[in-house]
Structure formats: C-alpha cells, structure tokens
Amino acid sequence: FRFFQWLRGTGLTSLLVSEVYPSALEAGFEEEFLADGVLLLTMERTGEISFQRRIQCVKLRSADHRAEAYTLLFQEGRFEVARAIG
C-alpha cells in the first residue's frame, strides 16, 4: 500500500509489470485493488498451432471503458490494436 502511495506522490506516470497466474485472475489480486488501472496481456490460442496476442483494460479508475479483449498486433516495429477474432 505504501509503495503505491509513494508512486502517486512522485507525480509521474508509473507502469508496473507483473506476471499473474490464471487462478489469480479469477480470485482477484491485491495489486488490482490498489492500482488506478490494470491492463491484461494474454496469448490466446486461435488454432491448433496459432496464437494471438490480446490486450484488455480490466480496470481504469474514473473512466468509462470497454472491458472486452482486443487483438494486439506487432507489425513493422509498432503495435496496433484491433477487434479480437474468435
């Protein structure tokens, strides 16, 4: 809790990265409660041997946002977001 208070006190935009196991997603995790925003990055199987990167805004305090997952594409050295297929 104090770490998050300290980060807010710096006046900077902070991005924390954490690995979360699938079981923790269902139960919730402490960082989700403390953070102002949570972006979830996953790899979804879309075929027998193919996967798709997905990004989902799980939480964004004080903002109206869509909760569905979107495809995260990396092409020509940059990221693009598109509607998820499948």
LOVEXKE-43612 format. One record per atom (N, C-alpha, C): residue number from 1; residue in one letter; atom name; x, y, z. Coordinates in steps of 0.02 Angstrom, whole numbers, plus 32768, in hexadecimal, padded with zeros to 4 digits. Layout:
 seq type atom   xx   yy   zz
 NUM    a   CA    X    Y    Z
...
# end
This chain:
 seq type atom   xx   yy   zz
   1    f    N 8029 7FC4 8000
   1    f   CA 8000 8000 8000
   1    f    C 802B 803F 8000
   2    r    N 805E 8040 802A
   2    r   CA 808A 807B 802E
   2    r    C 80B1 8086 7FEE
   3    f    N 80C3 8050 7FCC
   3    f   CA 80E6 8056 7F8D
   3    f    C 80BC 807B 7F5A
   4    f    N 807B 806A 7F55
   4    f   CA 804E 808B 7F26
   4    f    C 8045 80D5 7F3A
   5    q    N 8040 80E3 7F7A
   5    q   CA 803B 8128 7F91
   5    q    C 807A 814F 7F7D
   6    w    N 80B3 8131 7F86
   6    w   CA 80F2 8151 7F74
   6    w    C 80F4 8160 7F29
   7    l    N 80DF 812F 7EFF
   7    l   CA 80DE 8139 7EB7
   7    l    C 80B1 8174 7EA4
   8    r    N 8075 8177 7EC1
   8    r   CA 8047 81AE 7EB2
   8    r    C 8066 81F1 7EC7
   9    g    N 808A 81F1 7EFE
   9    g   CA 80A9 822E 7F18
   9    g    C 80E0 8249 7EEB
  10    t    N 80FD 821F 7EC0
  10    t   CA 8132 8237 7E94
  10    t    C 8118 8263 7E5C
  11    g    N 80D6 825E 7E4D
  11    g   CA 80B9 8286 7E18
  11    g    C 80C8 826B 7DD2
  12    l    N 80E6 8231 7DCE
  12    l   CA 80F7 8212 7D8E
  12    l    C 80C3 81DD 7D7B
  13    t    N 80BF 81CE 7D3B
  13    t   CA 8097 8196 7D24
  13    t    C 80C1 8157 7D2C
  14    s    N 80A8 8127 7D51
  14    s   CA 80CD 80EA 7D60
  14    s    C 80AD 80AF 7D3D
  15    l    N 80D6 8082 7D25
  15    l   CA 80BE 8044 7D07
  15    l    C 80E1 800A 7D2A
  16    l    N 80BB 7FE1 7D4D
  16    l   CA 80D6 7FA7 7D6F
  16    l    C 80C2 7F69 7D48
  17    v    N 80F1 7F3B 7D41
  17    v   CA 80E4 7EFE 7D1C
  17    v    C 80E8 7EC3 7D4C
  18    s    N 80B6 7E97 7D48
  18    s   CA 80B4 7E5E 7D76
  18    s    C 8099 7E22 7D51
  19    e    N 80B4 7DE8 7D60
  19    e   CA 809A 7DAA 7D43
  19    e    C 8064 7D90 7D72
  20    v    N 802B 7D7E 7D55
  20    v   CA 7FF2 7D66 7D7D
  20    v    C 7FDE 7D22 7D62
  21    y    N 7FD7 7CF2 7D8F
  21    y   CA 7FC2 7CAF 7D7B
  21    y    C 7F77 7CAE 7D70
  22    p    N 7F5E 7C83 7D43
  22    p   CA 7F17 7C81 7D33
  22    p    C 7EE9 7C7B 7D70
  23    s    N 7EFD 7C56 7DA3
  23    s   CA 7ED3 7C4E 7DDE
  23    s    C 7ECB 7C91 7E03
  24    a    N 7EFE 7CBC 7E00
  24    a   CA 7EFA 7CFD 7E21
  24    a    C 7ECA 7D2C 7DFD
  25    l    N 7EC1 7D23 7DBC
  25    l   CA 7E94 7D4E 7D96
  25    l    C 7E4C 7D45 7DAD
  26    e    N 7E3A 7D07 7DBD
  26    e   CA 7DF6 7CF9 7DD3
  26    e    C 7DEA 7D12 7E1A
  27    a    N 7E1C 7D0C 7E45
  27    a   CA 7E14 7D1E 7E8B
  27    a    C 7E21 7D68 7E97
  28    g    N 7E42 7D8A 7E69
  28    g   CA 7E56 7DCF 7E73
  28    g    C 7E9A 7DD1 7E96
  29    f    N 7EBC 7E09 7E92
  29    f   CA 7EFD 7E0E 7EB1
  29    f    C 7F05 7E54 7ECE
  30    e    N 7F2F 7E5A 7F00
  30    e   CA 7F36 7E98 7F27
  30    e    C 7F48 7ED4 7EFC
  31    e    N 7F74 7ECB 7ECC
  31    e   CA 7F89 7F03 7EA3
  31    e    C 7F4F 7F22 7E7C
  32    e    N 7F1F 7EF8 7E68
  32    e   CA 7EE5 7F10 7E44
  32    e    C 7EBD 7F41 7E6E
  33    f    N 7EB7 7F34 7EAE
  33    f   CA 7E92 7F5F 7EDB
  33    f    C 7EB6 7FA2 7EE4
  34    l    N 7EF8 7FA1 7EEA
  34    l   CA 7F1F 7FDD 7EF8
  34    l    C 7F2C 8008 7EBB
  35    a    N 7F30 7FE9 7E81
  35    a   CA 7F42 800E 7E44
  35    a    C 7F09 8038 7E29
  36    d    N 7F1A 806E 7E07
  36    d   CA 7EE7 8098 7DE6
  36    d    C 7ED0 8078 7DA4
  37    g    N 7EFB 8050 7D86
  37    g   CA 7EE9 802F 7D47
  37    g    C 7F0B 7FEC 7D41
  38    v    N 7EEA 7FBD 7D20
  38    v   CA 7F07 7F7B 7D15
  38    v    C 7EFC 7F68 7CCC
  39    l    N 7F33 7F5A 7CA9
  39    l   CA 7F30 7F40 7C65
  39    l    C 7F47 7EF8 7C67
  40    l    N 7F21 7ECB 7C4A
  40    l   CA 7F30 7E84 7C4A
  40    l    C 7F49 7E70 7C04
  41    l    N 7F85 7E55 7C00
  41    l   CA 7FA2 7E3D 7BC1
  41    l    C 7FA2 7DF1 7BC3
  42    t    N 7F86 7DD1 7B90
  42    t   CA 7F83 7D88 7B8D
  42    t    C 7F94 7D6F 7B48
  43    m    N 7FA2 7D2E 7B43
  43    m   CA 7FAB 7D0C 7B04
  43    m    C 7F71 7CDA 7AFF
  44    e    N 7F45 7CE3 7ACE
  44    e   CA 7F0A 7CB8 7AC5
  44    e    C 7F15 7C89 7A8B
  45    r    N 7F06 7C4A 7A95
  45    r   CA 7F0A 7C19 7A5F
  45    r    C 7ED1 7C26 7A2D
  46    t    N 7EE2 7C2E 79ED
  46    t   CA 7EAF 7C3B 79BA
  46    t    C 7EAB 7C03 7987
  47    g    N 7ED6 7BD2 798E
  47    g   CA 7ED7 7B99 7961
  47    g    C 7F00 7B62 7981
  48    e    N 7F0B 7B2D 795B
  48    e   CA 7F30 7AF5 7976
  48    e    C 7F78 7B08 7988
  49    i    N 7F97 7B33 795F
  49    i   CA 7FDC 7B47 796C
  49    i    C 7FE5 7B93 796B
  50    s    N 7FAF 7BB9 796A
  50    s   CA 7FB5 7C02 7966
  50    s    C 7F9A 7C23 79A6
  51    f    N 7FB9 7C5B 79B6
  51    f   CA 7FA6 7C83 79F0
  51    f    C 7F9D 7CCB 79DC
  52    q    N 7F7A 7CF1 7A06
  52    q   CA 7F6E 7D37 79F9
  52    q    C 7F7A 7D5E 7A3A
  53    r    N 7FA0 7D95 7A35
  53    r   CA 7FAA 7DC1 7A6F
  53    r    C 7F69 7DE7 7A7B
  54    r    N 7F55 7DEC 7ABB
  54    r   CA 7F18 7E11 7ACD
  54    r    C 7F28 7E44 7B04
  55    i    N 7F05 7E7C 7B02
  55    i   CA 7F0B 7EAE 7B36
  55    i    C 7EC4 7EBF 7B4D
  56    q    N 7EBC 7EC6 7B8F
  56    q   CA 7E7A 7ED4 7BAC
  56    q    C 7E82 7F06 7BE4
  57    c    N 7E59 7F3A 7BE4
  57    c   CA 7E59 7F6B 7C1A
  57    c    C 7E29 7F50 7C4F
  58    v    N 7E44 7F33 7C84
  58    v   CA 7E1D 7F16 7CB9
  58    v    C 7E02 7F4C 7CE7
  59    k    N 7E2B 7F80 7CF3
  59    k   CA 7E17 7FB5 7D21
  59    k    C 7E39 7FF6 7D0B
  60    l    N 7E13 802C 7D0E
  60    l   CA 7E2F 806E 7D02
  60    l    C 7E06 809F 7D2C
  61    r    N 7E21 80AD 7D67
  61    r   CA 7DFD 80D5 7D99
  61    r    C 7DE5 8118 7D7C
  62    s    N 7DA7 8129 7D8A
  62    s   CA 7D88 8168 7D76
  62    s    C 7D80 816F 7D2B
  63    a    N 7D7D 8138 7D06
  63    a   CA 7D75 813B 7CBE
  63    a    C 7D44 8106 7CA6
  64    d    N 7D1C 8118 7C75
  64    d   CA 7CEF 80E9 7C56
  64    d    C 7D16 80C7 7C1E
  65    h    N 7D1C 8085 7C21
  65    h   CA 7D43 8061 7BEF
  65    h    C 7D22 801F 7BDE
  66    r    N 7D34 8004 7BA5
  66    r   CA 7D1B 7FC2 7B91
  66    r    C 7D45 7F8C 7BB2
  67    a    N 7D25 7F57 7BC7
  67    a   CA 7D48 7F22 7BEB
  67    a    C 7D5C 7EE7 7BBF
  68    e    N 7D47 7EE7 7B80
  68    e   CA 7D58 7EAD 7B56
  68    e    C 7DA2 7EAE 7B40
  69    a    N 7DBA 7E74 7B2D
  69    a   CA 7E00 7E6D 7B18
  69    a    C 7E06 7E81 7ACE
  70    y    N 7E3F 7E9D 7ABD
  70    y   CA 7E4F 7EB0 7A78
  70    y    C 7E8F 7E8D 7A62
  71    t    N 7E97 7E83 7A22
  71    t   CA 7ED3 7E66 7A06
  71    t    C 7F0B 7E9B 7A08
  72    l    N 7F45 7E86 7A1E
  72    l   CA 7F80 7EB2 7A20
  72    l    C 7FB0 7E9A 79EA
  73    l    N 7FB6 7EC1 79B4
  73    l   CA 7FE0 7EAF 797B
  73    l    C 8022 7ED4 7980
  74    f    N 8058 7EB3 796D
  74    f   CA 809A 7ED3 7968
  74    f    C 80B2 7ECB 7921
  75    q    N 80B1 7F02 78FB
  75    q   CA 80C4 7F00 78B5
  75    q    C 80EF 7F3C 78A5
  76    e    N 8123 7F30 787F
  76    e   CA 8150 7F65 7868
  76    e    C 816A 7F90 78A1
  77    g    N 817A 7F70 78D9
  77    g   CA 8198 7F93 7912
  77    g    C 8169 7FBB 793D
  78    r    N 8127 7FB2 7935
  78    r   CA 80F8 7FD6 7960
  78    r    C 80BC 7FAB 7971
  79    f    N 809A 7FBD 79A8
  79    f   CA 805F 7F99 79BE
  79    f    C 8020 7FB9 79A2
  80    e    N 7FEF 7F8F 7992
  80    e   CA 7FAD 7FA5 797D
  80    e    C 7F79 7F7C 79A3
  81    v    N 7F40 7F9A 79B1
  81    v   CA 7F0A 7F77 79D4
  81    v    C 7ECF 7F71 79A4
  82    a    N 7EB2 7F34 79A2
  82    a   CA 7E78 7F27 7977
  82    a    C 7E47 7EFB 799C
  83    r    N 7E0A 7EF7 7982
  83    r   CA 7DD8 7ECB 79A2
  83    r    C 7DF1 7E83 79A0
  84    a    N 7DE6 7E60 79D7
  84    a   CA 7DFB 7E1A 79DC
  84    a    C 7DCE 7DEE 79B1
  85    i    N 7DEC 7DBE 7991
  85    i   CA 7DC8 7D8E 7967
  85    i    C 7DCB 7D4A 7989
  86    g    N 7D91 7D2B 7991
  86    g   CA 7D8F 7CE8 79AE
  86    g    C 7D88 7CE4 79F7
# end
